[in-house]
Amino acid sequence: MSYPEEAPKPRTWRFDTDLTLSFQSKEITEFHSLWRSLSKNGELPDRKQLDPLDLKSILPHVFIIGVSYEPRPRFTYRLVGTQIVETLGRDSTGISLEEIHATTPEVIQSLVSAVDSRRPLRTFGSVSWIDKEFLDFETGVFPFLTDGDRIGQLAGATVYHPSRRRDGNA
């Protein structure tokens, strides 16, 4: 599946990574709490432990990314929540993140870092589109095992809200 030509593409993008996990949104804080409860004795949780019913209140903000190794990690959206789809004007389920983020390699690098470090991360910033408002965003990305000790999925949540400034700078 390829990225649709008519899909909105960002005009500007500001992206930062926060390894301290200072989550601001209640939705991502809730996902983080659930992930920690599944991480017994410091071990990464298995994806089978993640029950969608436990995410019911935040499901519209949730995404799941499949991780394959060819030999470096590659990423494909497996699930994209309805709020994310509605905000971005596209459903990226089944599409490679390398294709979606061809002009923003820092997004891919942050996912590689989450896989390599075996730790969650927080990203935040702003994005704008032609003929659309500027939006601030916050994302929490959490690694899950799917094949023994190998990270096979990254799951998390993204929350968008109108930017505080018209130029997209926070």
VOSE-863977 format. One line per 10 residues: number of its first residue (from 1); their letters; for each residue x, y, z of N, C-alpha, C. Coordinates in nm, 2 decimals, m for minus. Example, Ala and Ser with C-alpha at 12.3 -4.5 7.8 and 13.67 -1.06 7.14 Angstrom:
2
1 = as = 1.32,m0.57,0.78,1.23,m0.45,0.78,1.32,m0.33,0.78  1.28,m0.22,0.71,1.37,m0.11,0.71,1.29,0.00,0.79
***
This chain:
170
1 = msypeeapkp = 0.09,m0.12,0.00,0.00,0.00,0.00,0.09,0.12,0.00  0.05,0.22,m0.08,0.14,0.34,m0.08,0.06,0.46,m0.03  0.13,0.56,0.00,0.08,0.69,0.05,m0.01,0.75,m0.06  m0.13,0.78,m0.03,m0.22,0.84,m0.13,m0.17,0.98,m0.18  m0.17,1.01,m0.31,m0.12,1.13,m0.36,m0.20,1.25,m0.30  m0.33,1.23,m0.28,m0.42,1.34,m0.24,m0.41,1.36,m0.09  m0.33,1.28,m0.01,m0.32,1.30,0.13,m0.25,1.43,0.16  m0.30,1.50,0.27,m0.24,1.62,0.31,m0.10,1.60,0.35  m0.01,1.68,0.31,0.13,1.67,0.35,0.17,1.80,0.43  0.25,1.78,0.54,0.28,1.89,0.62,0.36,2.00,0.54
11 = rtwrfdtdlt = 0.33,2.12,0.57,0.41,2.24,0.51,0.53,2.27,0.60  0.51,2.27,0.73,0.61,2.29,0.82,0.60,2.19,0.93  0.72,2.16,0.99,0.72,2.06,1.09,0.83,2.09,1.19  0.79,2.10,1.32,0.89,2.11,1.43,0.88,1.99,1.52  0.99,1.93,1.55,0.98,1.80,1.62,1.09,1.79,1.72  1.06,1.76,1.85,1.15,1.75,1.95,1.13,1.61,2.02  1.24,1.56,2.09,1.23,1.43,2.16,1.26,1.46,2.31  1.18,1.40,2.40,1.20,1.42,2.54,1.21,1.28,2.60  1.33,1.24,2.64,1.35,1.11,2.70,1.32,1.10,2.85  1.28,1.22,2.91,1.24,1.22,3.05,1.10,1.18,3.06
21 = lsfqskeite = 1.03,1.17,2.95,0.89,1.13,2.95,0.80,1.22,3.04  0.81,1.35,3.02,0.73,1.45,3.09,0.60,1.47,3.01  0.52,1.37,3.01,0.39,1.37,2.94,0.30,1.48,2.99  0.24,1.56,2.90,0.15,1.66,2.93,0.00,1.62,2.92  m0.03,1.54,2.82,m0.17,1.50,2.80,m0.21,1.39,2.89  m0.34,1.39,2.93,m0.39,1.28,3.01,m0.40,1.15,2.94  m0.42,1.16,2.81,m0.43,1.03,2.73,m0.30,0.96,2.72  m0.19,1.03,2.70,m0.06,0.97,2.69,m0.02,0.92,2.83  m0.05,1.00,2.93,m0.01,0.96,3.07,m0.08,0.83,3.10  m0.21,0.82,3.06,m0.28,0.70,3.09,m0.22,0.58,3.01
31 = fhslwrslsk = m0.18,0.60,2.89,m0.11,0.49,2.81,0.02,0.45,2.88  0.09,0.55,2.93,0.22,0.53,3.00,0.20,0.45,3.12  0.10,0.48,3.20,0.07,0.41,3.32,0.03,0.26,3.29  m0.05,0.24,3.19,m0.08,0.10,3.15,0.04,0.03,3.11  0.13,0.09,3.03,0.25,0.02,2.98,0.34,m0.02,3.10  0.35,0.08,3.20,0.44,0.05,3.32,0.38,m0.07,3.40  0.24,m0.07,3.41,0.18,m0.18,3.48,0.20,m0.32,3.41  0.22,m0.32,3.28,0.25,m0.44,3.21,0.40,m0.48,3.21  0.48,m0.39,3.25,0.63,m0.41,3.25,0.67,m0.46,3.38  0.67,m0.59,3.40,0.70,m0.65,3.52,0.85,m0.66,3.54
41 = ngelpdrkql = 0.90,m0.63,3.66,1.04,m0.64,3.69,1.13,m0.57,3.59  1.09,m0.46,3.53,1.17,m0.39,3.43,1.18,m0.46,3.29  1.10,m0.57,3.27,1.10,m0.63,3.14,1.00,m0.57,3.05  1.03,m0.56,2.92,0.93,m0.51,2.83,0.81,m0.60,2.82  0.69,m0.54,2.81,0.57,m0.62,2.80,0.56,m0.68,2.66  0.49,m0.80,2.66,0.45,m0.86,2.53,0.33,m0.80,2.48  0.32,m0.78,2.35,0.20,m0.72,2.29,0.07,m0.79,2.32  0.08,m0.92,2.35,m0.04,m1.00,2.38,m0.10,m0.95,2.51  m0.02,m0.88,2.60,m0.07,m0.83,2.72,m0.16,m0.71,2.71  m0.14,m0.64,2.59,m0.21,m0.51,2.57,m0.36,m0.54,2.53
51 = dpldlksilp = m0.45,m0.52,2.61,m0.59,m0.54,2.59,m0.66,m0.41,2.54  m0.72,m0.40,2.42,m0.78,m0.28,2.38,m0.89,m0.23,2.47  m0.95,m0.31,2.55,m1.05,m0.27,2.65,m0.99,m0.18,2.75  m0.86,m0.20,2.78,m0.79,m0.12,2.88,m0.76,0.02,2.82  m0.78,0.04,2.69,m0.75,0.16,2.63,m0.88,0.23,2.58  m0.99,0.18,2.62,m1.12,0.23,2.56,m1.13,0.38,2.56  m1.10,0.44,2.67,m1.12,0.59,2.69,m1.03,0.67,2.60  m0.91,0.61,2.56,m0.82,0.68,2.47,m0.80,0.62,2.34  m0.87,0.52,2.30,m0.86,0.45,2.17,m0.85,0.54,2.05  m0.93,0.65,2.04,m0.92,0.74,1.93,m0.78,0.80,1.90
61 = hvfiigvsye = m0.70,0.80,2.01,m0.57,0.86,2.00,m0.46,0.76,1.98  m0.49,0.63,1.98,m0.39,0.52,1.99,m0.35,0.48,1.85  m0.22,0.44,1.84,m0.17,0.39,1.71,m0.08,0.26,1.75  m0.07,0.17,1.65,0.02,0.06,1.67,0.11,0.06,1.54  0.24,0.05,1.56,0.33,0.04,1.45,0.40,m0.09,1.45  0.40,m0.16,1.34,0.47,m0.29,1.33,0.62,m0.26,1.30  0.70,m0.34,1.36,0.85,m0.33,1.34,0.90,m0.45,1.27  0.97,m0.43,1.15,1.03,m0.54,1.09,1.18,m0.51,1.08  1.26,m0.61,1.06,1.40,m0.60,1.05,1.46,m0.64,0.92  1.51,m0.55,0.84,1.55,m0.58,0.70,1.68,m0.53,0.66
71 = prprftyrlv = 1.79,m0.53,0.72,1.82,m0.57,0.85,1.80,m0.46,0.96  1.79,m0.34,0.91,1.76,m0.23,1.01,1.61,m0.22,1.03  1.57,m0.17,1.14,1.42,m0.16,1.17,1.35,m0.08,1.07  1.23,m0.13,1.03,1.14,m0.06,0.94,1.01,m0.06,1.00  0.93,0.04,0.97,0.80,0.07,1.05,0.68,0.08,0.96  0.57,0.02,1.00,0.45,0.03,0.92,0.33,0.05,1.02  0.24,0.14,0.99,0.13,0.16,1.08,0.04,0.04,1.06  0.00,m0.02,1.18,m0.09,m0.14,1.18,m0.23,m0.09,1.22  m0.24,0.02,1.30,m0.36,0.07,1.35,m0.34,0.22,1.37  m0.44,0.30,1.33,m0.43,0.45,1.35,m0.57,0.49,1.41
81 = gtqivetlgr = m0.57,0.55,1.53,m0.70,0.58,1.59,m0.78,0.69,1.51  m0.91,0.69,1.54,m1.00,0.77,1.46,m0.97,0.92,1.48  m0.93,0.96,1.60,m0.90,1.10,1.62,m0.78,1.15,1.54  m0.68,1.06,1.53,m0.56,1.09,1.45,m0.60,1.10,1.30  m0.68,1.00,1.26,m0.72,1.00,1.12,m0.80,1.13,1.08  m0.89,1.16,1.17,m0.97,1.28,1.15,m0.89,1.41,1.15  m0.80,1.42,1.24,m0.71,1.54,1.25,m0.62,1.56,1.13  m0.56,1.45,1.08,m0.47,1.45,0.97,m0.53,1.44,0.83  m0.66,1.40,0.83,m0.73,1.39,0.70,m0.69,1.27,0.62  m0.63,1.17,0.69,m0.59,1.05,0.61,m0.58,0.93,0.71
91 = dstgisleei = m0.60,0.81,0.66,m0.58,0.69,0.74,m0.45,0.62,0.69  m0.35,0.62,0.77,m0.22,0.57,0.73,m0.20,0.42,0.76  m0.31,0.35,0.80,m0.30,0.21,0.83,m0.24,0.13,0.71  m0.14,0.05,0.74,m0.08,m0.03,0.63,0.03,0.04,0.55  0.06,0.17,0.58,0.15,0.24,0.51,0.28,0.26,0.59  0.39,0.25,0.52,0.53,0.26,0.57,0.55,0.40,0.63  0.61,0.41,0.75,0.64,0.54,0.80,0.75,0.60,0.72  0.84,0.52,0.67,0.95,0.58,0.58,0.89,0.65,0.46  0.78,0.61,0.41,0.71,0.67,0.30,0.64,0.80,0.35  0.57,0.79,0.46,0.50,0.91,0.51,0.59,1.02,0.55
101 = hattpeviqs = 0.70,0.98,0.62,0.80,1.08,0.68,0.93,1.09,0.59  0.92,1.08,0.46,1.03,1.09,0.38,1.11,1.22,0.39  1.04,1.33,0.43,1.10,1.46,0.44,1.13,1.49,0.59  1.09,1.40,0.68,1.12,1.42,0.82,1.19,1.30,0.88  1.32,1.28,0.84,1.39,1.16,0.89,1.40,1.15,1.04  1.39,1.27,1.11,1.40,1.26,1.26,1.29,1.18,1.32  1.18,1.17,1.26,1.07,1.09,1.31,1.11,0.94,1.30  1.17,0.90,1.19,1.21,0.76,1.18,1.33,0.73,1.28  1.42,0.83,1.29,1.53,0.81,1.39,1.48,0.80,1.53  1.38,0.87,1.57,1.32,0.86,1.70,1.27,0.72,1.73
111 = lvsavdsrrp = 1.20,0.66,1.62,1.15,0.52,1.64,1.26,0.42,1.65  1.37,0.44,1.57,1.49,0.35,1.57,1.55,0.36,1.71  1.55,0.48,1.77,1.61,0.50,1.90,1.52,0.42,2.01  1.39,0.43,1.99,1.30,0.35,2.09,1.33,0.20,2.08  1.35,0.15,1.96,1.38,0.01,1.94,1.52,m0.02,2.00  1.62,0.05,1.96,1.75,0.03,2.00,1.77,0.04,2.15  1.71,0.14,2.21,1.72,0.16,2.36,1.63,0.08,2.44  1.52,0.02,2.37,1.42,m0.06,2.44,1.35,0.02,2.55  1.33,0.15,2.52,1.27,0.24,2.61,1.16,0.32,2.54  1.06,0.37,2.62,0.96,0.46,2.56,1.02,0.60,2.54
121 = lrtfgsvswi = 0.95,0.67,2.46,0.99,0.81,2.44,0.87,0.90,2.42  0.90,1.03,2.44,0.79,1.13,2.42,0.85,1.22,2.31  0.76,1.25,2.21,0.79,1.35,2.11,0.68,1.46,2.11  0.72,1.58,2.07,0.63,1.69,2.07,0.67,1.79,1.97  0.58,1.88,1.94,0.62,1.98,1.84,0.50,2.05,1.78  0.51,2.09,1.66,0.40,2.15,1.58,0.41,2.12,1.44  0.30,2.12,1.37,0.29,2.09,1.23,0.19,2.18,1.17  0.21,2.21,1.04,0.10,2.29,0.97,0.09,2.23,0.83  m0.02,2.26,0.77,m0.05,2.22,0.63,m0.10,2.35,0.56  m0.09,2.34,0.43,m0.15,2.45,0.35,m0.30,2.44,0.37
131 = dkefldfetg = m0.36,2.56,0.39,m0.51,2.56,0.41,m0.56,2.49,0.53  m0.47,2.47,0.63,m0.51,2.41,0.76,m0.44,2.49,0.87  m0.50,2.48,0.99,m0.44,2.55,1.10,m0.31,2.48,1.15  m0.24,2.56,1.22,m0.12,2.50,1.29,m0.17,2.42,1.41  m0.10,2.30,1.43,m0.14,2.22,1.54,m0.01,2.19,1.62  m0.03,2.18,1.75,0.08,2.13,1.84,0.04,1.98,1.86  0.14,1.90,1.89,0.12,1.76,1.91,0.21,1.71,2.02  0.16,1.60,2.08,0.24,1.52,2.18,0.22,1.38,2.15  0.33,1.30,2.15,0.32,1.16,2.12,0.40,1.08,2.22  0.34,0.97,2.27,0.41,0.87,2.35,0.43,0.75,2.27
141 = vfpfltdgdr = 0.55,0.69,2.27,0.58,0.57,2.19,0.64,0.47,2.29  0.58,0.35,2.29,0.61,0.24,2.39,0.64,0.11,2.32  0.76,0.05,2.35,0.79,m0.08,2.28,0.72,m0.20,2.34  0.69,m0.29,2.26,0.63,m0.42,2.29,0.70,m0.53,2.22  0.71,m0.64,2.30,0.77,m0.76,2.24,0.66,m0.84,2.16  0.70,m0.91,2.05,0.61,m0.99,1.98,0.67,m1.13,1.95  0.80,m1.14,1.96,0.87,m1.26,1.92,0.98,m1.28,2.01  0.95,m1.34,2.13,1.05,m1.37,2.23,1.10,m1.24,2.28  1.23,m1.21,2.26,1.29,m1.09,2.32,1.30,m0.97,2.22  1.24,m0.99,2.10,1.25,m0.89,2.00,1.13,m0.79,2.00
151 = igqlagatvy = 1.16,m0.66,1.99,1.05,m0.56,1.98,0.99,m0.58,1.84  0.86,m0.61,1.84,0.79,m0.63,1.71,0.68,m0.52,1.69  0.65,m0.44,1.79,0.55,m0.34,1.78,0.59,m0.22,1.87  0.56,m0.10,1.82,0.56,0.02,1.90,0.41,0.06,1.91  0.36,0.09,2.03,0.23,0.14,2.04,0.23,0.26,2.12  0.13,0.34,2.11,0.12,0.47,2.19,0.00,0.55,2.15  0.01,0.68,2.18,m0.10,0.77,2.15,m0.04,0.90,2.11  m0.12,0.97,2.03,m0.09,1.11,1.98,m0.21,1.20,2.01  m0.18,1.31,2.06,m0.28,1.41,2.09,m0.25,1.54,2.02  m0.34,1.59,1.94,m0.33,1.72,1.87,m0.42,1.83,1.93
161 = hpsrrrdgna = m0.37,1.95,1.92,m0.45,2.06,1.96,m0.40,2.19,1.89  m0.49,2.29,1.88,m0.45,2.41,1.80,m0.33,2.47,1.86  m0.24,2.52,1.78,m0.11,2.58,1.82,m0.14,2.71,1.89  m0.06,2.74,1.99,m0.07,2.87,2.06,m0.04,2.99,1.97  0.05,2.97,1.87,0.09,3.08,1.79,0.06,3.04,1.64  0.02,3.14,1.57,m0.01,3.12,1.42,0.11,3.07,1.34  0.23,3.11,1.38,0.34,3.07,1.30,0.39,2.93,1.33  0.32,2.86,1.42,0.36,2.72,1.45,0.47,2.71,1.56  0.53,2.82,1.60,0.63,2.81,1.70,0.57,2.81,1.84  0.62,2.72,1.92,0.56,2.71,2.06,0.60,2.83,2.14
***
